[in-house]
Amino acid sequence: MSHRGAWRPSRGVDLRAELARQYRRVRRLRLATTIAALVGLSVAGAVTVGAERWTRDPGFAVLDEVTVPVLEAGTVRDTAWGNRWCIGQCRVRERVWLSTAAAPVTVAALNDDVTDRGWRPVGSCASPADVSRLCLQRDEFRLEMWVAPNCDAGEDCARATVTALVRQATGPAPGVSGSAVRSTLLVRAS
């Protein structure tokens, strides 16, 4: 009683040796599959992490560093204009917060926070009488912050509005020698 198509060892072939050879082949295939899956998962993870880093706007990353407790996180409003690669007009990023404290307290907290992060004052920073302005620079970025009382005439100004602009610097950071960095002229009317 013979089955058609059934495997039969040919003359001189040891069944045990043939099974051992097939077992080693299956084991190598499983190992190669496992390694390929691990490499694929590693590459996918790196691409996912890298994509966020490559697509994240560095100007808004600078603004994300500002972590002053008096600023209300839920009140953030972001806008941007210009070109990220400075074609035509360099990119300007703007973020507006509401503060839970009065303007002088907010200015002091902001000044402490940004100077602790390496920002240095740049030139003169003129502002209207009721608005405090900080002009700072770090690396290739210039940060301008306006802090204005958030109240109408006759009210007690217990809150403030903070407007921050980040743009390319017009020159090297304070204390750093080097050539000037391209910039755009920013004119802002309040």
C-alpha positions in Angstrom: 0.0 0.0 0.0 1.8 3.0 -1.2 0.7 6.6 -1.3 1.4 8.6 -4.4 3.5 11.7 -3.9 4.6 10.6 -0.4 8.2 11.4 0.3 10.5 8.5 0.3 14.1 8.7 1.0 16.2 7.8 -2.0 18.9 5.2 -1.8 21.8 6.3 0.5 19.9 9.2 2.1 19.6 9.0 5.9 16.1 10.1 7.0 17.5 11.5 10.3 20.1 13.7 8.5 17.5 15.0 6.1 15.1 16.0 8.9 18.0 17.7 10.8 18.9 19.7 7.6 15.2 20.8 7.2 15.0 21.8 10.9 18.1 23.9 10.6 16.7 25.6 7.5 13.4 26.4 9.2 15.3 27.7 12.3 17.4 30.1 10.1 14.3 31.3 8.4 12.6 32.1 11.7 15.7 33.9 12.9 15.9 36.0 9.7 12.2 36.8 9.9 12.5 37.9 13.6 15.6 40.1 12.8 13.8 41.7 9.8 10.7 42.5 11.9 12.9 44.1 14.7 14.8 46.1 12.1 11.6 47.2 10.5 10.1 48.3 13.9 13.3 50.2 14.8 13.3 52.0 11.4 9.6 52.9 11.8 10.1 54.2 15.3 13.1 56.4 14.2 11.1 57.8 11.2 8.2 58.6 13.5 10.4 60.5 16.0 12.4 62.1 13.3 9.4 63.3 11.3 8.2 65.3 14.3 11.6 66.8 14.8 12.0 67.7 11.1 8.5 69.2 10.7 8.4 71.1 14.0 8.8 74.9 13.6 12.0 75.9 15.5 10.5 79.3 16.3 7.5 77.8 18.0 9.8 75.4 19.8 11.6 78.5 21.2 8.2 79.8 22.4 7.3 76.4 23.9 10.3 76.9 26.3 8.7 79.8 28.0 7.2 78.2 31.1 6.1 81.0 33.5 3.5 79.9 36.0 1.5 83.2 35.7 0.8 82.5 32.0 -2.5 80.7 31.4 -1.8 77.7 29.2 -5.4 77.5 27.8 -5.2 81.1 26.4 -2.4 80.6 23.9 -2.9 81.9 20.4 -0.3 81.2 17.7 0.1 82.9 14.3 3.0 82.9 11.8 3.7 84.7 8.6 6.6 84.9 6.1 8.7 82.1 4.7 10.5 79.6 6.9 13.6 79.6 4.6 13.7 83.5 4.4 12.6 83.6 0.7 11.0 87.0 0.3 10.3 87.5 4.0 11.7 85.6 6.9 9.2 83.7 9.1 7.9 85.5 12.1 6.1 83.6 14.8 3.7 85.2 17.3 2.2 83.8 20.5 -0.2 85.6 22.8 -0.9 84.6 26.3 -3.1 86.0 29.1 -1.4 86.3 32.4 -3.1 85.7 35.8 -0.8 88.4 37.4 -0.4 92.2 36.9 2.0 93.5 34.2 5.0 94.2 36.5 4.8 90.8 38.1 4.5 89.1 34.7 7.5 91.1 33.3 9.7 90.1 36.3 8.7 86.4 35.9 9.2 86.4 32.1 12.6 88.2 32.5 13.8 85.6 35.0 12.6 82.7 32.9 14.1 83.7 29.6 17.5 84.9 31.0 17.8 81.5 32.9 17.4 79.9 29.4 20.3 81.8 27.9 18.5 84.7 26.3 20.4 88.0 26.5 19.1 91.6 26.2 19.8 93.3 22.8 20.0 97.0 22.2 17.4 99.5 23.3 13.9 98.4 23.4 11.5 101.4 23.3 7.9 100.8 24.1 4.8 102.9 24.8 4.3 104.2 28.4 1.8 101.5 29.5 3.6 98.5 27.8 6.7 96.8 28.9 8.9 95.3 26.2 11.8 92.8 26.4 14.1 92.4 23.4 16.3 89.4 23.7 18.5 87.2 21.5 19.8 83.6 21.6 21.6 81.9 18.8 19.9 82.8 15.5 16.6 83.9 17.1 15.4 87.3 18.4 12.6 87.3 20.9 10.5 90.4 21.5 7.9 90.3 24.3 5.3 93.0 25.0 3.5 92.9 28.3 0.4 95.2 28.5 -2.2 95.6 31.2 -5.4 93.7 30.4 -8.0 96.2 31.7 -10.1 99.1 30.7 -9.7 102.6 32.1 -10.9 102.7 35.7 -10.4 99.0 36.4 -7.9 97.4 38.7 -5.4 95.8 36.3 -4.8 92.5 38.0 -4.1 90.7 34.7 -1.8 91.2 31.7 -1.6 90.2 28.0 1.8 88.9 26.8 2.7 89.0 23.1 5.9 87.3 22.0 7.4 87.5 18.6 10.3 85.2 17.4 12.2 86.0 14.2 15.6 85.6 12.7 18.2 87.9 14.4 19.8 90.7 12.5 23.3 89.9 13.8 25.1 87.4 16.0 24.1 86.8 19.6 25.6 89.1 22.2 29.1 88.0 23.0 29.3 85.8 19.8 31.5 86.8 16.9 30.5 86.0 13.4 28.8 87.4 10.4 25.3 88.9 10.4 22.3 86.7 10.0 19.7 87.6 7.4 16.6 89.2 8.8 13.4 90.9 7.9 12.2 94.3 9.2 9.3 93.9 11.6 6.9 96.7 12.0 4.1 96.1 14.5 1.4 98.5 15.4 -0.8 98.0 18.4 
